[in-house]
Amino acid sequence: MYKISLNEIDKLFAAFAKENAVYAPIKQDDNSSNYKVWSEGMEVCLTNLNTVKSPKDIFFPQTENLVAFKTGDKPVEVIENRDASVPTVLFGVKGCDLKGFEVLDKVFLSEPVDSFYASRREKGIIVSLACTRPSETCFCKSFDINPAEPMGDVSLWKTETELFFKSNTPKGDALMEKLMA
């Protein structure tokens, strides 16, 4: 298990960001946060129960350009303008959102595989956050989710002053090894 002080969270994100795009719940106002690409000076919010939008948008955005067309001459030229997936750390994902990723994986990683989604998932590392106070309206009971034991690539538990990490997968092991080096 790995432990850091909450006062060092910016150092943690800076370490993650050396090789990855780091998405985290960033404070928007007093009552809300949303997943955004972290950069120095942004305030990460790990206290809100939910974010404004689901973190699934990082791997499965609502809209994206798949191809472009060059017209004017015949035949019409099709230009693939797919952005290459970048290595990503998705930080602070709750157990309910992890369950959502399981559903998306069943749909988009089955034949025919969605190559856009598969590429993002392959290059993505999920750091899940234990939920200490699920609401009565949460899906935990309905979907047999243990909010205190999130099973991302890396599991994260927060106390008043510290963060505790535990690796659960080979991708999580690789991330933790880089942090401890």
PyMOL commands that set and color helices and strands:
alter all, ss='L'
color gray80, all
select helices_A, chain A and resi 6-17+56-59+95-108+115-122+170-180
alter helices_A, ss='H'
color red, helices_A
select strands_A, chain A and resi 2-5+21-27+33-37+67-70+77-80+88-93+124-129+154-158+162-167
alter strands_A, ss='S'
color yellow, strands_A
deselect
rebuild
show_as cartoon
